[in-house]
Amino acid sequence: MTVENRSRGSEGGVIRGIIPPMVTPFREDDSVDFEAFRGEVDHLIGLGVHGLAVGGSTGEGHTLSDEESLELTRAAIDVSAGRVPIIAGIIVDSTQQAVKRGKALKGLDVAALQITPVHYLFTPDEQAMYDFYSGIASEVGIPIIIYNVVPWAYATPSLLTKMISEIDEVIGVKQSSGDMHALAELMILLGDKGLVMAAVDDLLYPCFSLGSHAAIAAILTAVPELCLTLWNAVQEGRSIDARDAHEKLLRIWLTISAPNLPARVKAAMDLQGRSGCLSRSPMPMPSKDEVAGIRAALIEAEVL
């Protein structure tokens, strides 16, 4: 199966381009603010993004219950109304949990599932990693994007290529962990067999230049318009404009890159008049000084 065919996912159009990983807005009592979430879905689509990812790391997906994950995905699909593909995140610690959540999502128009390896602190061997994804694929039957982000469960380019080549439902990888070398190797090993999505927030410019099919990264949610500017500039061969957008994005990334990244993305959203709301306990919101730094970077990048 070629990249062109795989990029179509199951529903909702082609998986390509700028796909912001949405934050999950929480209230003070840690409940989900679905109204704020639905408003942000419509806002991002109105800006011209090419897709949306729900319940990933930026969306604090590890804190979501099965019911919350389902309702957030359903809300995104309802608001999108087919305008862009919706990717649903699954961050759990067993094949059984992943299958349960995947089956719950099967009745929705989900373009693909974005699934991390297990986060439990052990290092699976390559066969265990392969069996994890093949087991989910055979039970659920929805296209899968491997979210290659867990440091102690990190899939090598050769293993990723094997899984994408041999497991029909595995259509690509979201390459994270700041590993440009792995992304470059993947582009060569995969050829036209699968999708490579960039999640190297500060180096999206070279990722796009190398041919990444899409990006799903926190910086896209923080400043979606600037990321669209970068994507379009690279696709159209406008290197000066692309370099300018890259430098602006880098300044912003340096102020939001921290262990409480989702909370800092929400602060960037709030500064732009969007409803980021709170993060779920115990993740701390940024301090006043940290918010001031984010504001300064947004002003310098001409976002504010």
C-alpha positions as CSV (number, residue, x, y, z in Angstrom):
1,M,0.0,0.0,0.0
2,T,1.4,3.4,-1.0
3,V,1.6,6.6,1.1
4,E,-1.2,8.1,-0.9
5,N,-3.5,5.2,0.0
6,R,-2.4,5.0,3.6
7,S,-2.7,8.8,4.2
8,R,-6.5,8.5,3.6
9,G,-7.0,6.9,7.0
10,S,-10.5,5.4,7.5
11,E,-12.7,8.5,7.5
12,G,-12.5,12.3,7.2
13,G,-10.1,12.9,4.4
14,V,-6.4,12.8,3.8
15,I,-3.9,12.8,6.8
16,R,-1.4,15.4,5.8
17,G,0.0,18.8,6.8
18,I,-0.6,20.7,10.0
19,I,-2.5,18.6,12.5
20,P,-2.5,20.3,16.0
21,P,-2.7,18.0,19.0
22,M,-5.5,19.6,20.9
23,V,-5.3,20.5,24.6
24,T,-8.0,19.2,26.9
25,P,-9.4,22.2,28.8
26,F,-10.1,21.4,32.4
27,R,-12.1,23.4,35.0
28,E,-11.0,24.0,38.6
29,D,-12.7,20.8,39.7
30,D,-10.7,18.8,37.1
31,S,-13.7,18.1,34.9
32,V,-13.5,18.6,31.2
33,D,-14.8,21.9,29.8
34,F,-16.4,20.5,26.6
35,E,-17.8,23.9,25.6
36,A,-14.3,25.4,25.5
37,F,-13.1,22.3,23.6
38,R,-15.7,22.5,20.9
39,G,-15.0,26.2,20.5
40,E,-11.3,25.5,19.9
41,V,-12.1,22.7,17.4
42,D,-14.1,25.2,15.3
43,H,-11.5,27.9,15.7
44,L,-8.6,25.7,14.6
45,I,-10.5,24.4,11.6
46,G,-11.4,28.0,10.7
47,L,-7.7,28.9,10.6
48,G,-7.2,26.3,7.9
49,V,-5.5,23.4,9.7
50,H,-5.4,20.1,7.9
51,G,-6.6,17.9,10.7
52,L,-6.8,17.6,14.5
53,A,-5.5,15.1,17.0
54,V,-7.4,14.5,20.3
55,G,-6.2,13.0,23.6
56,G,-2.5,12.9,22.9
57,S,0.3,14.1,25.2
58,T,-0.5,17.8,24.7
59,G,-4.1,16.8,25.5
60,E,-3.0,15.2,28.7
61,G,-4.3,11.9,27.3
62,H,-2.7,9.9,30.0
63,T,-5.1,11.4,32.5
64,L,-8.3,10.8,30.5
65,S,-10.8,8.1,31.3
66,D,-12.2,5.9,28.5
67,E,-15.4,7.9,28.7
68,E,-13.7,11.2,28.5
69,S,-11.6,10.1,25.6
70,L,-14.7,8.9,23.7
71,E,-16.6,12.1,24.4
72,L,-13.8,14.4,23.4
73,T,-13.3,12.5,20.1
74,R,-17.0,12.5,19.5
75,A,-17.1,16.3,20.1
76,A,-14.3,16.9,17.7
77,I,-15.9,14.8,15.0
78,D,-19.3,16.5,15.5
79,V,-17.9,20.0,15.3
80,S,-15.6,19.1,12.4
81,A,-18.5,17.7,10.4
82,G,-16.1,16.1,7.9
83,R,-14.1,19.2,7.3
84,V,-10.8,17.7,8.5
85,P,-9.7,14.2,9.6
86,I,-9.8,13.5,13.4
87,I,-7.0,11.4,15.0
88,A,-7.8,9.9,18.4
89,G,-5.0,9.4,20.9
90,I,-4.6,6.3,23.1
91,I,-2.0,6.4,25.9
92,V,-2.4,3.3,28.1
93,D,-0.3,0.5,29.6
94,S,-1.6,-2.7,28.2
95,T,-2.8,-4.3,24.9
96,Q,-6.1,-5.0,26.6
97,Q,-6.7,-1.3,27.6
98,A,-5.7,-0.1,24.1
99,V,-8.1,-2.6,22.4
100,K,-10.9,-1.6,24.8
101,R,-10.5,2.1,24.0
102,G,-10.0,1.4,20.3
103,K,-13.2,-0.6,20.0
104,A,-15.1,2.1,21.8
105,L,-14.0,4.6,19.2
106,K,-14.8,2.2,16.3
107,G,-18.3,3.5,15.8
108,L,-17.0,7.1,15.2
109,D,-15.6,8.6,12.0
110,V,-12.0,8.4,13.3
111,A,-9.3,8.7,10.6
112,A,-6.7,6.9,12.7
113,L,-5.6,6.0,16.2
114,Q,-2.4,7.6,17.6
115,I,-1.0,5.0,20.0
116,T,2.1,5.2,22.2
117,P,4.0,2.2,23.4
118,V,3.3,1.4,27.0
119,H,4.5,4.0,29.5
120,Y,5.1,1.5,32.3
121,L,8.8,1.6,33.2
122,F,10.3,-1.3,31.3
123,T,11.9,-1.8,27.9
124,P,10.0,-4.3,25.7
125,D,12.0,-6.2,23.2
126,E,11.3,-5.8,19.5
127,Q,8.9,-8.8,19.3
128,A,6.9,-7.5,22.3
129,M,6.6,-4.1,20.6
130,Y,5.5,-5.7,17.3
131,D,3.0,-7.9,19.1
132,F,1.5,-4.9,21.0
133,Y,0.7,-3.1,17.7
134,S,-0.3,-6.1,15.7
135,G,-2.6,-7.3,18.5
136,I,-4.4,-3.9,18.6
137,A,-4.6,-3.9,14.9
138,S,-6.2,-7.3,14.6
139,E,-8.7,-6.6,17.3
140,V,-9.7,-3.0,16.4
141,G,-9.2,-2.7,12.7
142,I,-8.7,1.1,12.6
143,P,-5.6,2.7,11.0
144,I,-2.9,3.2,13.5
145,I,-0.1,5.8,13.8
146,I,2.7,4.8,16.1
147,Y,3.5,7.6,18.5
148,N,7.2,7.0,19.0
149,V,7.9,9.1,22.1
150,V,8.5,6.9,25.1
151,P,12.3,6.9,25.8
152,W,12.5,3.5,27.4
153,A,10.2,1.9,24.8
154,Y,11.6,3.6,21.7
155,A,11.1,1.9,18.4
156,T,14.1,2.0,16.0
157,P,13.6,3.1,12.4
158,S,14.1,-0.5,11.2
159,L,11.4,-1.8,13.6
160,L,9.0,0.9,12.6
161,T,9.6,0.1,9.0
162,K,8.9,-3.5,9.7
163,M,5.7,-2.8,11.5
164,I,4.4,-0.3,8.9
165,S,5.3,-2.7,6.1
166,E,3.8,-5.9,7.6
167,I,0.8,-4.7,9.7
168,D,-1.8,-3.4,7.3
169,E,-3.5,-1.2,9.9
170,V,-0.3,0.6,10.9
171,I,-0.1,3.4,8.4
172,G,2.7,5.5,9.8
173,V,4.7,7.0,12.7
174,K,4.7,10.2,14.6
175,Q,8.4,10.6,15.2
176,S,9.1,12.5,18.5
177,S,11.8,12.7,21.1
178,G,13.8,15.3,19.2
179,D,15.3,12.6,17.0
180,M,15.9,14.1,13.6
181,H,18.3,11.3,12.7
182,A,15.6,8.7,13.1
183,L,13.2,10.8,11.1
184,A,15.7,11.2,8.2
185,E,16.4,7.4,8.3
186,L,12.7,6.6,8.3
187,M,12.1,8.7,5.2
188,I,14.6,6.6,3.4
189,L,13.7,3.2,4.8
190,L,9.9,3.6,4.3
191,G,10.0,5.2,0.9
192,D,6.3,5.3,-0.2
193,K,5.2,2.6,2.3
194,G,3.9,4.8,5.1
195,L,3.5,8.2,6.7
196,V,6.2,10.0,8.7
197,M,4.8,12.8,10.9
198,A,7.1,15.3,12.6
199,A,6.9,16.0,16.3
200,V,10.3,17.7,16.6
201,D,8.8,21.1,17.6
202,D,11.9,23.2,17.2
203,L,13.0,21.6,13.9
204,L,9.8,21.4,11.9
205,Y,11.5,23.3,9.1
206,P,14.1,20.6,8.3
207,C,11.5,17.9,9.0
208,F,9.3,19.4,6.3
209,S,12.2,20.0,4.0
210,L,13.1,16.3,4.3
211,G,9.6,15.4,3.2
212,S,7.6,14.7,6.4
213,H,4.0,14.2,5.4
214,A,2.5,16.0,8.4
215,A,3.3,17.4,11.8
216,I,1.5,16.6,15.1
217,A,3.4,18.7,17.7
218,A,2.5,21.0,20.6
219,I,3.9,24.1,18.9
220,L,1.1,23.7,16.3
221,T,-1.5,24.1,18.9
222,A,0.3,27.1,20.6
223,V,0.7,29.1,17.4
224,P,-1.2,27.3,14.5
225,E,-1.2,30.2,12.1
226,L,2.6,30.5,12.2
227,C,3.0,26.8,11.7
228,L,0.7,27.0,8.7
229,T,2.9,29.8,7.3
230,L,5.9,27.5,7.7
231,W,4.2,24.5,6.1
232,N,3.0,26.5,3.1
233,A,6.4,28.2,2.6
234,V,8.2,24.9,2.5
235,Q,5.6,23.3,0.1
236,E,5.9,26.3,-2.2
237,G,9.7,26.5,-2.1
238,R,9.9,29.9,-0.3
239,S,13.0,29.3,1.7
240,I,13.4,32.9,3.1
241,D,9.8,32.9,4.4
242,A,10.3,29.4,5.8
243,R,13.5,30.4,7.6
244,D,11.7,33.4,9.1
245,A,8.8,31.3,10.4
246,H,11.3,28.7,11.8
247,E,13.2,31.4,13.8
248,K,10.0,32.8,15.2
249,L,8.7,29.3,16.2
250,L,12.1,28.5,17.8
251,R,11.8,31.6,20.1
252,I,8.4,30.5,21.2
253,W,9.4,26.9,21.7
254,L,12.1,27.9,24.1
255,T,9.5,29.4,26.4
256,I,7.0,26.6,26.4
257,S,9.3,23.6,26.3
258,A,9.2,22.3,29.9
259,P,7.8,19.3,31.8
260,N,4.4,21.2,32.1
261,L,4.3,21.7,28.3
262,P,0.5,21.3,28.0
263,A,0.0,24.0,30.6
264,R,2.3,26.3,28.8
265,V,0.6,25.7,25.5
266,K,-2.7,26.7,27.3
267,A,-1.0,29.9,28.6
268,A,0.0,30.7,25.0
269,M,-3.6,30.1,23.9
270,D,-5.0,32.3,26.7
271,L,-2.6,35.1,25.7
272,Q,-4.1,35.0,22.2
273,G,-7.7,35.1,23.4
274,R,-8.4,31.4,23.1
275,S,-9.8,29.2,25.9
276,G,-6.9,27.0,27.1
277,C,-8.3,26.7,30.6
278,L,-6.5,24.7,33.3
279,S,-4.5,21.6,33.3
280,R,-5.5,18.5,35.2
281,S,-4.0,18.1,38.7
282,P,-1.1,17.6,39.6
283,M,0.3,19.4,36.5
284,P,1.2,23.0,37.5
285,M,0.2,26.0,35.5
286,P,3.1,28.3,34.5
287,S,4.1,31.0,36.9
288,K,3.6,34.7,36.2
289,D,7.2,35.1,35.2
290,E,6.9,32.1,32.8
291,V,3.8,33.5,31.3
292,A,5.6,36.8,30.9
293,G,8.3,35.0,29.0
294,I,5.8,33.3,26.7
295,R,4.1,36.7,26.1
296,A,7.4,38.3,25.2
297,A,8.2,35.5,22.7
298,L,4.8,35.8,21.1
299,I,5.3,39.6,20.7
300,E,8.7,39.1,19.3
301,A,7.3,36.5,16.8
302,E,4.6,39.0,15.8
303,V,1.9,36.7,17.0
304,L,0.6,39.3,19.5
